Structures are given as C-alpha cells and as structure tokens.
C-alpha cells in the first residue's frame, strides 16, 4: 500500500515508535546509544507510560539541547531544571531566565502532575524550599473568589517580586485602584486581576508591550518560587523527586550519547543510530535503503511535505512535527528524517516563554510624548522649544482639565490643554548642543519654521525632479521569473516572512515595469534584506543585465561576496569582489573582466565609484547602507543612479510618520518581522570572571562552534589575547581591529568566515557585516560602556542559524551601576528576539533614517524644530506639491463645562496619562477613540465620570471634524454651529434630517440661521450632559456621512 500521504500526529507516531522498540527488544534495554533526536523520541515514548522521568545530563548545554526538541514535540509536562547560577560572576537584578525554568519545574513537581525533566547533577543538587514551608503557600484564584489584594501583594513582596509603575518583565507587579498586574515567573504572559473589594471580578492575561488584554482565564495559581531570600530552610531539589524513573545521559568520545538507567552499574549499549543524515545529502539514499513504512519524515508545514513529495519518490510516513536532525539504524531497518533540512530550510521552534510577549509593535510610535521627564525639551508647533514642567490640573468654573506646563525663555509659561496635545512633541534631534529656549511673543520661532518649510520644499522638488527624470521608460523590461530564478528561490533556507515576501514581490514588480526602479528596503539586523537583493540580482542576470552591489566597508563587501557566491555560483553566475583587500594587479584584472563582459556581478566598496570603472550592460545597482558613504561618493552614486534600477538596503528604521510623508515620491518596503526559525539569543549580564568565561567558551568550542570576544580597547588587547591562548591552547585565537593592515585584516576575517579561527578577539569592527552562522557565543567586555542601540547591533552577530546562541555582557567586578546603565542592560537582557525594537536609541536611528533619504544637509533643520515637526512640515510640502487645491482640515471645537481628565487616582502615573491624552488628541477615527476607551477600562477599570467625559469629547471631535459643523457646545443643552454651506440641499432638508435623527429622543430643538455670520445654529434642550453626548454622537454620525 502506498502511504506516501499518510500523516501522523506526534502522539500517533510515538505509539508506533513504541511498537518498533518493543518488537526489537529495546523497550526495556538498560542502555541505548544514539543521537540526541533518537534519545529524545525514546524518552517521550517512555513518558507516555511512566508518570515521572528525570534525565541527568553531562552538562548544562546538553541538558538544554535535549530539552528543547522534546518540548518542541510535546510541550505539556516537559521541563528543564537548569543549574543555580547565582555564582560570583552574577550581577544582582539580572538573569531571571534560569529562575523561570526552575520555578516552573519546582511547581510542577509540587503539583504531583506527571513530568519529563532534564537537568544536571549540579542542577538537581540546588537548594530549594520544601513545599508547604513558605509562610504563604500560594493562591488558587477564580472569578468570584474572595481574596484580599493587600494579602496577595504581601506574598509577592515576600517572594521577591518588585513593584513597578508598569508590568513589562517577569517577577514584577503593579497595583492601581481595583487592578493588580503580576508577571509570574513561570508564565508566558503577565496576568491582570480585577478586584471589587475583596472579590475577584475577572482574570486575564495581557501583553507586556501594549498592556492590552490577550485572553480571559477561568483560573490562575500564584505559587511561591523554589527559594525565598529570607528562608533558612532548604533541601536539595533531588530529594523532592520521589517515585521517578531516573536516567543518566553519557557522552562518548565519538560524539554519540548513551542513555542508561541510573540503577545499573554496567551496561552494554545496543544498536547504533547515525547522526545528521539530512545535513550531508544522504536522505535520498536512506529512503531508497528503507523501502518500507519504517521511514518517518518530520515536517511541521503542509507545504514542506508537498515540496518533499515533488523532490523524491517517498513511500514512508509523514509526521507533523519538528525534529532537529535525522537518524537511522541498519540493524532496526528504521529511519527518521527532517524534511526542512532536506529542503535546506530552517525549522521554526517553539519556546517556553512566548517571544511576542516582548515583540516590538511597528504600529507604536517610538517618539511618543509619554517617555518625557521633568526638564526635557518639548516642541510646541505654535510657540517653539521649551522645557517640560509637569502636568497641572487647571479649573475654570466647573470645568477641570489637565494641561502640560511648558516653560520658555524669560520665565514664559504656556499651559497646553489635553485637546491640543497633538501640537506638542518631544524634541528629538541629532545635535549635541543644548537647544535655545524660544521666547514667547518673538518672531524667531515662526522664522525658524519658515526656513525649514522652504528647505523641505527644495527637498521635495529635488526628489520630484529626480524621479520625474526616472519616469521615462528604461528601454527594456526584465523577463519573467524562469527556472534559474526558481532554483535560487528554492535554495533559500528559511520560510519567507510576510514582510519579506511582500518586499520581494515589490522589487519583482518594480523590475517588470517600464520605468526604472528606485526602492528603499528597510529592515532590522538579520531580517532578510540581503535575500531581497539576491532575488533582484538573479532576475537581472537571467535577463542579461549586469549588477553592482556597493557596500560601505570592505568586511561588509566580503560578507556579501561570500553570501552571493554560495547561492549564485552553483547556478553558473560569475561574481567578483573589488575592494582595498585586492592587490593592484587583482583589481586591474577584475576591471578588465568587467569591460569585456566576463563577469555578471561585482560586489565592492567605494572603489566601484572610481573613474576607471566601466561596466557595459549595467542594469541594476544595489547600495547597502548608503548613509555611511561620504558626500563625494554620494554625488557619484547620484550620477550612477540616473540610468539603472536602484535598490537601497538599510537597517536604519524609517519612521511611519516620515514614510507617510513620502507616499507618491519614494518607494519604501519595510521588513518588520524576523525569520520564524531564528531562536532568541540567551543574554546574560555577568561580572568578569575568567573561570566562567572558560566554561562557556569551552562549551561552544566543544559543539564545534566559534566565538566572538569583543574588547573595544586596542591597547589592552594583548592581555586578553594571552589570557585566551593560555586557557585554550588547542584553539585558534586571532585579533581583528580597524587599525590593522587591510591584507592582515582580510586574512583573519576570511579565516573566521571559513572556520579557521575559533575565537575572534575583536573591536566593534564586527558591529555590522559579519554573518558567521557557526559563531553563536558572544562575549562583550565592559558592556556598560556601550549604548543600547550599539549593544543591540553587536548582539545581532550571533543567533543567525538554527543553533542556540548566547551573549554574555561582562562588567568589571568593582563597578557600581547607575540607574540608566542598569535599565539599559536590563532592556537588552529581556528583549532577546530579533526585532525587539527596544525603543533602543530609535531617536538617533530615525534621524539617521532621514539622512538615508535626504542627505545630511537636513540635519540642521531637523535639529532646529525637532524630528516630529520636521516630518509634519515635510508632509505639508508634499501635499502642497501634489495637491495644490487642498486646504488643511481645522478640527471642530468642542466646548463643555464638564471636567475632562484622567484623575491621578484612576491613572496614577503621569507617563500613562500623557500617553492617553496624546493618543486621544491625535485620534483621527472613532474606532481609535473606542479602542482607547476599551484600553483604559482594561488597564484601570471602569471609567469615572471625568474620564468618560474626556473620551466622549474626543469622539465628538473626530466625528464632526471635516464636516460643516465648526463648534459643538455640550452641557445640559446641546448646541451646534454650522457653516452656511451645510452639506444638505436646503435649509428644509437640514431640518428634516435633524428631525428624523432626533425622533428617538423627546427633546425640543431649534434651528436658527444667522445671516450676518453666514452660519446656522442648532440648539437642542437635552436636560443633561449624558443625553447631550448621546444626541451629539448621533448627529455626528449624520454629518460625518456627508463630510465636505
């Protein structure tokens, strides 16, 4: 029977696997030899039968490597209990990840639920508190249950949880009114408990980034950690593991592993399961060697299974799941293979702690006003640059609202009401000098704005002229994607992310149009911009066109050359590298080949912009990080761009506000999501300790990996070189820094790329460009000296393959960390996934992003008015150029005597109040206002009267803005003021429409024209504020349906 399309679940496969083991007499064997994937399946099979299993591994790294594939295949009950690493090198306040795994394991054991646990001898010897001996044993909470909020907070403090303004990280909590947020150590998401007195009204999880609800929970257990800081009673963790089936994993010299029962002293391992079959192309031979249903092909995605069927005549069984590597046994006539590995794809991996808990939301502005502190510089569109002096509540009669207080030169003060917060921005500028405060009543600010406006008009006109010149047909059209293109596409080892797929589609569509392409491709480190460029490159080559790829540094050019060569040379594409690493004669030889068409792609530095370069048939120019080139080179680039298609790559973010300003002028593709298969980088903050460094480096070298050791001081590098070579005499250690001779640097870098150097002792020269998939341990010495964005960029050098990566940020033992340095390192420790966004120096990066588009002549203008206002003025210049007849929309004025504010008792923290005020003032759609109201209720509970009024007034402003209604007065009487040119056929039509809309309320109304002012007044006697709001909302919907 042909079972090629039979697909088993993991559970069904394990059942069949058990039968095979039992048939061959292996089920009760004392010891089994094999690869980790094989032993993983053995353990999962035994877990189905035995209640509790503990596996002791030879090292922490191996215990984790065995845990992760087991967790991937079956998450429930699979645990990892890491070693207690609170050693001399640990820094207080960091490294919670180990504690989270320990806490989860401890609580599972205490609950008497079945488990399969991986640890080490040292891990199992960790001291823990005996279950039930905590002064507070824990809480089982359901909606409707009784619980004192104060009692729960007392327990959290006892267990080491820290109070915070906002819960973002594990082991923190936040209390406000009837809401308590807690991020439990053993949870993927934090939880939000809503109290009414001592009664639990609701339990829900929420996102630590957006602070919005994820899902409601029927029950939650809040349990103590394995140990407490003030506890003097402890026992070894192993003493709690009664009634368990114990195994020990031993590693043999040949790299194989033996799994044996701990209650046997001597053993004779049976059978041999070969390792890594699918990494060496032996998969087809395996399938042919086992023409029975004893071949199991693991593939998580259906499209992977279909592609495999196209590739090979497969007569085995598919399993829906992920296995790291394949294995087989001739003796058993049995094999498991990994389909993604065969297809040269990397597999997505499940993680215990949800990655999107920390994911950066591209929709959230990184330059919001909610992160300002007392004394920060603010920009008001009308009054200029001042200093933030807090929020103040101002009252006029019965009306109360909060205002931003801004202090100007000569003790001038402006109070900005909440409905005008959209006019205020935090000053973000690249200038190092302190800005001058504006003077109220002076013309200087308006003159500054006028200068910036004129400069943006020049920028827009230059862009328009440049792209108008490129609007002429290029004279040829690239061909459709052929078999060669598809072969390169299939060799991509990742599954394309939606953003990346869209970027690829964008460039392909650009190239298939008549007009030359010019697109900016923006994406974070490791997000796959190079792949987009590579697809464009092969499309150009198969259409008979030549390609130049220009990089700002020799190392980056080298890296591109290696990447492109590995993918394109196998299909016959001719590639050369031209940089200062080449000798004079080598350069001349490459230039000669370019002249006679003997090369398809040339990758290089600014050497490609020299006068002696001629490349007949050039069709495509790819520029990597254009902002890093000098002014002279940029002028050359400008000339080169005239006649060819251009794609520019950048890791520098382009803010949404700026991108929206350029719609219709500049094509931009943004890749905001990381590859699915990338694992988060385990990041630890440690004191410098050579025994610890030796331990983690040896673990990496033992698994055949390579290491970056970053020490950013050339003068003291010899000390670290001697230390590393004496501790690792068999390893190859090399130094790389920017002051070396280019040939020497090239030799070392290429050797590291090729695996000839084991440990690279380097400076920040590795910050961008190095992409070595086999290097997955990174030491950053004196990490406190680096900025957040730099740490983030440097860390991106590791974690670029399917292997788990580690980053260790080392600090001097005598250091006293300031609050800013602590928060900076805490952020880099917690945000471990690619694209974490981190608010990390986004301000500086965004300004560099503007440089990508306009050049640095604009940096002075950005500094003079701030980045946000600059973008706004730029957008106005674009609108004026393309929509000459358009007029700015003036917001409808909403007047009320009701208090409209977020009371400090309801929203305690100033930053939160600023955040919501700003969003309400900027809301452009009723749905946005409704979402904000929902978020307020979710985070802070039911809206009090003042908050309700604030939100409703914002909703009315959105509804009426853009209509003929220019003012609405909302109190116990509702009054609307309209322009004469109302969007109705006649006065009678207006009267009929209003009458119909008010039929549901018994409120008298009057419509009175005012010929002198050319307006119409509508007055409705509603009797109270709430009815006025409801009637105004109904009329707002009527008028907004006829927006002018």
KADA-V960335 format. One record per backbone hydrogen bond with DSSP energy under -0.5 kcal/mol. NH is the residue of the N-H (numbers start at 1). CO is the residue of the C=O. If there is no record, write none. Layout:
NH/CO
NH/CO
//
This chain:
3/1
6/3
8/318
13/9
14/10
15/11
16/12
17/13
18/14
19/15
20/16
21/17
22/18
23/19
24/20
25/22
26/21
27/21
29/26
32/259
33/270
34/257
39/35
40/36
41/37
42/38
43/39
44/40
45/41
46/42
47/43
48/44
48/45
49/45
49/46
50/46
53/115
54/245
55/117
56/54
56/247
57/55
57/119
63/59
64/60
65/61
66/62
67/63
68/64
69/65
70/66
71/67
72/68
73/69
74/70
78/75
79/77
79/116
81/118
82/80
85/83
87/85
90/87
91/685
94/91
99/95
100/96
101/97
102/98
103/99
104/100
105/101
106/102
107/103
108/104
109/105
110/106
111/107
112/108
112/109
113/108
115/51
116/77
117/53
118/79
119/55
121/57
124/120
125/121
126/123
128/235
129/226
133/130
139/222
141/139
141/220
144/200
145/142
147/198
149/147
152/148
153/149
154/150
155/151
156/152
157/153
158/154
159/155
160/157
161/156
162/171
164/173
168/166
171/183
172/183
173/162
174/181
176/179
179/176
180/193
181/174
182/191
183/172
184/182
187/184
190/206
191/182
192/204
193/180
194/202
195/178
195/193
196/199
199/196
200/145
201/194
201/199
202/194
204/192
205/215
206/190
207/212
211/207
214/205
215/205
217/203
220/141
222/139
222/220
223/221
231/228
234/232
235/128
237/126
238/124
239/236
240/237
241/238
242/240
245/52
246/244
247/54
248/260
249/56
250/248
250/258
252/256
255/252
257/34
258/250
259/32
260/248
260/258
261/30
262/246
264/261
270/31
274/272
274/328
276/326
277/326
279/276
280/277
282/277
286/282
287/283
288/284
289/285
290/286
292/290
295/292
296/294
296/335
297/295
297/317
298/296
298/337
299/319
305/301
306/302
307/303
308/304
309/305
310/306
311/307
312/308
314/312
317/295
318/6
319/297
320/8
321/319
327/336
328/274
329/334
333/329
334/329
335/294
336/327
337/296
339/298
339/337
340/298
342/338
343/339
344/341
345/340
346/493
349/676
354/352
357/354
358/355
360/835
362/360
364/361
368/365
371/368
372/369
375/388
376/373
378/386
379/425
380/384
381/423
384/380
386/378
387/407
388/376
389/405
392/403
394/392
394/401
396/399
399/396
401/394
403/392
404/416
405/390
406/404
406/414
407/387
408/412
409/438
411/408
412/409
414/406
416/404
416/414
417/415
418/402
420/417
421/418
423/420
424/421
425/379
427/377
428/426
429/427
438/385
440/438
442/439
447/443
448/444
449/445
450/446
451/447
452/448
453/449
454/450
455/451
456/452
457/453
458/454
459/455
460/456
461/457
462/458
463/459
464/460
465/461
466/462
467/463
468/464
469/465
470/466
471/468
472/469
474/514
478/511
486/482
487/483
488/484
489/485
490/486
491/487
492/489
496/494
501/497
502/498
503/499
504/500
505/501
506/502
507/503
508/504
509/505
510/506
511/507
512/508
513/510
516/470
516/472
519/646
520/667
521/519
521/648
522/520
522/669
523/650
524/671
527/524
532/528
533/529
534/530
535/531
536/532
537/533
538/534
539/535
540/536
541/537
542/538
543/539
544/541
545/540
546/617
547/600
548/620
549/602
550/548
550/622
551/604
557/553
558/554
559/555
560/556
561/557
562/558
563/559
564/560
565/561
566/562
567/563
568/564
569/565
571/568
572/569
573/568
575/573
576/601
578/603
579/577
582/579
587/583
588/584
589/585
590/586
591/587
592/588
593/589
594/590
595/591
596/592
597/594
598/593
600/574
601/574
602/547
603/576
604/549
605/578
608/605
609/606
610/607
613/610
614/612
618/615
619/546
620/546
621/645
622/548
623/647
624/550
624/622
625/623
625/649
628/625
629/626
634/630
635/631
636/632
637/633
638/634
639/635
640/636
641/637
642/638
642/639
643/640
644/641
645/619
646/517
647/621
648/519
649/623
650/521
655/653
659/655
660/656
661/657
662/658
662/659
663/660
665/662
666/662
667/518
669/520
671/522
672/670
675/526
678/675
679/801
681/832
682/680
682/805
684/807
686/684
686/809
687/89
688/811
693/689
694/690
695/691
696/692
697/693
698/694
699/695
700/696
701/697
702/698
703/699
703/700
704/701
705/700
706/774
707/758
708/777
709/760
710/708
710/779
711/709
711/762
713/711
716/713
717/714
719/716
720/716
721/717
722/718
723/719
724/720
725/721
726/722
727/723
728/724
731/728
733/731
734/759
736/761
740/737
745/741
746/742
747/743
748/744
749/745
750/746
751/747
752/748
753/749
754/750
755/752
756/751
757/751
758/732
759/732
760/707
761/734
761/759
762/709
762/760
763/736
766/763
767/764
773/771
775/772
776/706
776/774
777/706
778/806
779/708
780/778
780/808
781/710
781/779
783/780
783/810
785/782
786/783
791/787
792/788
793/789
794/790
795/791
796/792
797/794
798/795
806/776
807/682
808/778
809/684
809/807
810/780
810/808
811/686
815/812
817/815
822/818
823/819
824/820
825/821
826/822
827/823
828/824
829/825
830/826
831/827
832/830
836/833
838/836
840/837
842/839
845/841
846/842
847/843
848/844
849/845
850/846
851/847
852/848
853/849
853/850
854/850
855/851
858/855
859/856
862/858
863/859
864/860
865/861
866/862
867/428
870/866
871/867
872/868
873/869
874/870
875/871
876/872
877/873
878/874
879/875
880/876
881/877
882/878
883/879
886/883
891/889
893/966
895/893
895/968
900/400
903/901
906/903
907/903
908/906
912/909
913/909
914/910
915/911
916/912
917/913
918/914
919/915
920/916
921/917
922/918
923/919
928/925
929/925
930/926
931/927
932/928
933/929
934/930
935/931
936/932
937/933
938/934
939/935
940/936
941/937
948/944
949/945
950/946
951/947
952/948
953/949
954/950
955/951
956/952
957/953
958/954
959/955
960/956
961/957
962/890
963/960
966/964
966/977
967/977
968/893
969/975
970/895
970/968
971/969
971/973
974/1020
975/969
976/1018
977/967
978/976
978/1016
979/964
980/1014
982/980
984/982
990/986
991/987
992/988
993/989
994/990
995/991
996/992
997/993
998/994
999/996
1001/998
1003/1001
1006/1019
1008/1006
1008/1017
1010/1015
1013/1010
1014/1010
1015/1010
1016/978
1017/1008
1018/976
1019/1006
1020/974
1021/1004
1022/1020
1023/972
1028/1024
1029/1025
1030/1026
1031/1027
1032/1028
1033/1029
1034/1030
1035/1031
1036/1032
1037/1033
1038/1034
1039/1035
1040/1036
1041/1037
1042/1039
1043/1040
1044/962
//
